[in-house]
Amino acid sequence: MAKTKVFIDGSEGTTGLRIFERFAERDDIELLKISSELRKDPEEIKKFINASDITFLCLPDAAAREAVAMVENDNVRIIDTSTAHRTEDGWAYGYPELSEKHRDAIKNGKRIAVPGCHATGFITLVYPLIAGNILPKDYPITSFSLTGYSGGGKKMIAEYEEEVRGIELDSPREYALGQTHKHLKEMKAITGLTREPLFSPIVADYYSGMVVSVPFYTDMLNGKNTPESIHKYLEEYYKDEKFISVMPFGTETDYNGFLAGNGCSGWDGMEIYVTGNEDRILVSARFDNLGKGASGAAIQCLNVMLGCDEAKGLNL
């Protein structure tokens, strides 16, 4: 059986390195390796892209667009981990669990955009509730997200891991204060919301893992809803998905009511928690920003495209 030829453009970045590492034990993949001195040479990159069956783009947005423009071989399929194409026509959104339509688009598509890490948690929680007409599309939604510093890439990792560093890095830090976070566009577009969320991301002094939470007032939802009913609905929605576990109701008490951001670090799945009371409900997604929030999601998309076990090469 012929191996699938895979090229990773941007293999020295955080996401690219993790994708590269995940192919170490796979016998169905032939990695096309560009020499380090030519990894930024446009002609050499173009040659490798067009020699591949599937190319991963682990690049800044502008470079990702340039790489797509280099495709001349109609058989080349692209999996882009950047923000560049997540809401563009002709690109499948790389989140197969959302619906069979999404899974089919990934399986049959030639252009796949991997979701952003914060967006992954948010969309996991919000998309099903809108699809089930529980959450109105015009709900004035808010969300906060706690993440490890690896989500900021090489520069932020270096800042946090310096022996001598600023005291402010010892504390969680809220950012994107101007409500301009780059994931907002897909958070709105993919869920079908009519307005962008009020979104507050927070980076803290640990390497990887995140918790994304969305609160709701029950009297602003459609119908009569309780934490128990929302839990049951999400449990049914994701019941056949091996990457997503809706945790048993009340599980948060096992952690004395705390959800640690690094609780899923190194794991490629996701946990969903539903908490609250009859007036206010909180839904939370806990996962690894480098797993289901990045390289793990990219590999899952590859597996869907190849028609093999979606968890192949991943840690579940």
C-alpha positions as CSV (number, residue, x, y, z in Angstrom):
1,M,0.0,0.0,0.0
2,A,1.4,3.4,-1.0
3,K,2.2,5.8,1.7
4,T,0.7,9.2,1.9
5,K,3.3,11.9,1.1
6,V,3.1,14.7,3.7
7,F,4.9,18.0,3.7
8,I,4.9,20.3,6.8
9,D,5.6,24.0,5.8
10,G,6.6,25.6,9.0
11,S,7.9,22.5,10.7
12,E,10.1,24.4,13.2
13,G,7.3,26.3,14.9
14,T,5.4,25.0,17.9
15,T,2.5,23.4,16.0
16,G,4.6,22.2,13.2
17,L,7.1,20.4,15.5
18,R,4.2,18.7,17.3
19,I,2.7,17.5,14.0
20,F,6.1,16.2,12.9
21,E,6.6,14.3,16.2
22,R,3.2,12.6,15.9
23,F,4.2,10.9,12.7
24,A,7.2,9.2,14.3
25,E,5.4,5.9,14.7
26,R,3.2,5.9,11.6
27,D,3.9,3.5,8.8
28,D,1.3,5.0,6.4
29,I,3.0,8.4,6.1
30,E,6.1,9.4,4.1
31,L,7.4,12.7,5.4
32,L,8.9,15.0,2.7
33,K,11.7,16.9,4.6
34,I,13.0,20.2,3.3
35,S,16.6,21.0,4.2
36,S,16.8,23.6,7.0
37,E,18.8,26.1,4.9
38,L,16.1,26.1,2.2
39,R,13.0,26.0,4.4
40,K,12.2,29.7,3.6
41,D,13.1,29.5,-0.1
42,P,9.9,30.0,-2.1
43,E,10.9,27.8,-5.1
44,E,12.0,24.9,-2.8
45,I,8.8,25.2,-0.7
46,K,6.7,25.2,-3.9
47,K,8.5,22.1,-5.1
48,F,7.7,20.2,-1.9
49,I,4.1,21.4,-1.7
50,N,3.4,20.1,-5.2
51,A,5.2,16.8,-4.6
52,S,3.0,16.1,-1.6
53,D,-0.4,14.5,-1.3
54,I,-1.2,16.6,1.8
55,T,0.6,19.7,3.0
56,F,0.3,21.1,6.5
57,L,0.7,24.9,6.8
58,C,2.0,25.9,10.2
59,L,2.7,29.5,9.2
60,P,1.7,33.1,9.9
61,D,-1.5,34.1,8.0
62,A,0.3,36.0,5.1
63,A,2.7,33.2,4.6
64,A,-0.1,30.6,4.6
65,R,-1.9,32.5,1.8
66,E,1.3,32.7,-0.2
67,A,1.8,29.0,0.2
68,V,-1.7,28.2,-1.0
69,A,-1.0,30.3,-4.1
70,M,1.9,28.0,-4.9
71,V,-0.3,25.0,-5.4
72,E,-0.2,23.9,-9.1
73,N,-0.9,20.1,-8.6
74,D,-4.7,19.7,-8.4
75,N,-4.3,16.6,-6.3
76,V,-2.6,18.4,-3.4
77,R,-4.7,18.8,-0.3
78,I,-4.0,21.5,2.2
79,I,-4.5,21.5,6.0
80,D,-3.9,25.1,7.2
81,T,-3.4,25.7,11.0
82,S,-3.3,29.5,10.6
83,T,-6.2,31.9,11.0
84,A,-6.0,32.8,7.3
85,H,-8.8,30.6,5.8
86,R,-11.1,29.6,8.7
87,T,-14.1,31.6,7.4
88,E,-13.2,31.6,3.7
89,D,-15.4,30.1,1.0
90,G,-14.1,26.9,-0.4
91,W,-12.4,25.9,2.9
92,A,-13.8,23.2,5.1
93,Y,-13.8,24.1,8.8
94,G,-11.7,21.3,10.5
95,Y,-14.0,20.3,13.3
96,P,-15.6,17.0,12.4
97,E,-17.6,16.6,15.7
98,L,-19.8,19.6,15.0
99,S,-22.0,17.7,12.4
100,E,-21.8,15.0,9.7
101,K,-21.8,17.9,7.2
102,H,-18.5,19.1,8.7
103,R,-17.0,15.6,8.8
104,D,-18.0,15.0,5.2
105,A,-16.6,18.4,4.1
106,I,-13.2,17.5,5.7
107,K,-13.2,13.9,4.2
108,N,-13.9,15.1,0.7
109,G,-12.3,18.5,0.8
110,K,-9.0,19.7,-0.6
111,R,-8.7,22.8,1.6
112,I,-9.1,22.3,5.4
113,A,-8.8,25.1,8.0
114,V,-7.9,23.9,11.5
115,P,-9.8,25.8,14.2
116,G,-8.1,28.1,16.6
117,C,-7.5,26.9,20.2
118,H,-9.9,29.4,22.0
119,A,-12.4,29.0,19.2
120,T,-12.3,25.2,19.6
121,G,-13.6,25.4,23.2
122,F,-16.1,28.1,22.5
123,I,-17.6,26.5,19.4
124,T,-17.8,23.1,21.0
125,L,-20.1,24.6,23.6
126,V,-22.1,27.1,21.6
127,Y,-22.6,25.4,18.2
128,P,-24.8,22.5,19.5
129,L,-26.9,24.9,21.6
130,I,-27.7,27.1,18.6
131,A,-28.2,24.0,16.4
132,G,-30.8,22.7,18.9
133,N,-32.5,26.1,19.1
134,I,-31.7,26.4,22.8
135,L,-29.4,29.4,22.5
136,P,-30.8,32.3,20.5
137,K,-28.5,33.5,17.8
138,D,-28.7,37.1,19.1
139,Y,-27.8,36.2,22.7
140,P,-25.3,38.8,24.1
141,I,-22.8,36.0,24.7
142,T,-19.7,36.3,26.9
143,S,-16.8,33.9,27.3
144,F,-13.5,33.7,29.2
145,S,-10.6,31.4,28.4
146,L,-7.6,30.3,30.5
147,T,-4.6,29.0,28.6
148,G,-1.0,28.0,29.1
149,Y,1.8,30.1,27.7
150,S,2.6,27.7,24.9
151,G,-0.4,29.0,23.0
152,G,1.6,32.2,22.4
153,G,4.2,30.4,20.3
154,K,8.0,30.4,20.4
155,K,8.4,34.0,21.5
156,M,6.0,33.8,24.5
157,I,7.5,30.4,25.5
158,A,10.9,31.9,25.6
159,E,9.7,34.8,27.7
160,Y,8.1,32.5,30.3
161,E,11.1,30.1,30.4
162,E,13.8,32.8,30.8
163,E,15.7,32.4,34.1
164,V,15.4,36.1,34.7
165,R,12.0,37.4,33.8
166,G,9.4,40.1,34.7
167,I,7.4,39.5,37.9
168,E,4.2,40.1,35.9
169,L,4.7,36.6,34.3
170,D,4.2,35.0,37.7
171,S,0.6,36.1,37.6
172,P,-2.3,35.2,35.2
173,R,-2.6,38.0,32.6
174,E,-5.7,39.0,30.7
175,Y,-5.1,40.1,27.1
176,A,-6.9,41.1,23.9
177,L,-8.4,43.9,25.9
178,G,-9.7,45.8,22.8
179,Q,-12.0,42.9,21.9
180,T,-10.0,42.2,18.7
181,H,-8.8,38.7,19.3
182,K,-8.2,36.9,16.0
183,H,-10.4,34.0,16.9
184,L,-13.5,36.1,17.3
185,K,-14.3,36.0,13.5
186,E,-14.6,32.2,13.4
187,M,-16.3,32.1,16.8
188,K,-19.1,34.2,15.4
189,A,-19.2,32.8,11.8
190,I,-19.1,29.0,12.6
191,T,-21.7,29.1,15.4
192,G,-24.1,31.4,13.5
193,L,-24.2,34.1,16.2
194,T,-25.4,37.5,14.9
195,R,-22.9,39.4,17.0
196,E,-19.3,38.8,18.2
197,P,-18.9,37.5,21.7
198,L,-17.5,39.5,24.5
199,F,-14.3,37.5,24.9
200,S,-11.7,37.6,27.7
201,P,-8.6,35.3,27.2
202,I,-6.2,34.9,30.1
203,V,-2.6,33.4,29.8
204,A,-1.0,31.9,32.9
205,D,2.3,30.5,34.1
206,Y,2.0,26.9,33.0
207,Y,3.0,25.3,29.7
208,S,-0.1,23.8,28.1
209,G,-3.8,23.2,28.6
210,M,-6.9,25.4,28.7
211,V,-10.4,25.9,30.0
212,V,-12.9,27.9,27.9
213,S,-16.2,28.8,29.7
214,V,-19.4,30.3,28.6
215,P,-22.1,31.5,31.1
216,F,-25.9,31.8,30.3
217,Y,-28.9,33.2,32.0
218,T,-31.6,30.5,31.8
219,D,-34.4,33.1,31.3
220,M,-32.7,34.3,28.1
221,L,-32.6,30.8,26.6
222,N,-35.3,29.2,24.5
223,G,-37.6,27.0,26.5
224,K,-37.1,25.8,30.1
225,N,-33.5,24.8,30.8
226,T,-31.6,23.6,33.8
227,P,-27.9,22.6,34.2
228,E,-29.2,19.0,34.1
229,S,-31.1,19.4,30.9
230,I,-28.2,21.2,29.1
231,H,-25.9,18.4,30.3
232,K,-28.2,15.7,29.0
233,Y,-28.5,17.5,25.6
234,L,-24.7,17.9,25.2
235,E,-24.2,14.3,26.3
236,E,-26.5,13.1,23.6
237,Y,-25.1,15.5,21.0
238,Y,-21.5,14.2,21.4
239,K,-22.3,10.6,22.5
240,D,-20.6,8.9,19.5
241,E,-17.5,11.2,19.5
242,K,-14.3,9.6,20.9
243,F,-12.5,12.9,21.3
244,I,-15.2,14.7,23.4
245,S,-16.3,13.5,26.8
246,V,-19.2,15.2,28.5
247,M,-18.3,14.5,32.1
248,P,-20.8,13.0,34.5
249,F,-22.9,15.7,36.1
250,G,-21.3,16.9,39.3
251,T,-17.8,15.7,38.4
252,E,-16.3,19.1,39.3
253,T,-16.8,18.2,43.0
254,D,-14.0,15.6,42.5
255,Y,-11.7,18.6,42.2
256,N,-13.2,20.5,45.1
257,G,-15.1,22.7,42.7
258,F,-11.9,23.8,40.8
259,L,-11.1,23.2,37.1
260,A,-7.3,23.4,36.6
261,G,-6.2,24.7,33.2
262,N,-3.5,22.1,32.8
263,G,-5.8,19.2,33.7
264,C,-5.8,17.8,30.1
265,S,-2.2,18.7,29.2
266,G,-0.7,16.1,26.9
267,W,-4.0,14.6,26.0
268,D,-5.8,15.0,22.6
269,G,-9.4,14.8,23.8
270,M,-11.7,17.3,25.5
271,E,-13.8,17.3,28.6
272,I,-17.1,19.2,28.9
273,Y,-18.5,20.3,32.3
274,V,-22.0,21.7,32.9
275,T,-22.5,23.5,36.2
276,G,-24.6,26.3,37.7
277,N,-28.2,26.6,39.0
278,E,-31.7,27.3,37.9
279,D,-30.9,31.0,37.1
280,R,-27.4,30.8,35.6
281,I,-25.6,27.9,33.8
282,L,-21.9,27.6,33.1
283,V,-20.6,25.3,30.4
284,S,-16.8,24.7,30.2
285,A,-14.5,22.9,27.8
286,R,-11.1,21.6,29.1
287,F,-8.5,20.4,26.7
288,D,-4.8,20.9,25.6
289,N,-4.2,24.0,23.4
290,L,-1.5,22.0,21.7
291,G,-3.7,18.9,21.3
292,K,-7.4,19.2,20.4
293,G,-6.6,23.0,20.1
294,A,-3.9,22.7,17.5
295,S,-1.7,19.8,16.3
296,G,-4.0,17.0,17.5
297,A,-6.9,18.6,15.7
298,A,-4.8,18.9,12.5
299,I,-3.8,15.2,12.7
300,Q,-7.5,14.2,13.3
301,C,-8.4,16.1,10.1
302,L,-5.7,14.2,8.2
303,N,-7.1,10.9,9.5
304,V,-10.6,11.9,8.4
305,M,-9.3,12.7,5.0
306,L,-7.5,9.4,4.7
307,G,-10.5,7.4,6.0
308,C,-8.6,5.8,8.8
309,D,-9.2,5.7,12.6
310,E,-9.6,9.4,13.6
311,A,-7.5,8.8,16.7
312,K,-4.6,7.2,14.8
313,G,-1.3,8.6,16.1
314,L,-3.0,10.6,18.9
315,N,-3.2,10.2,22.6
316,L,-6.7,9.3,23.8
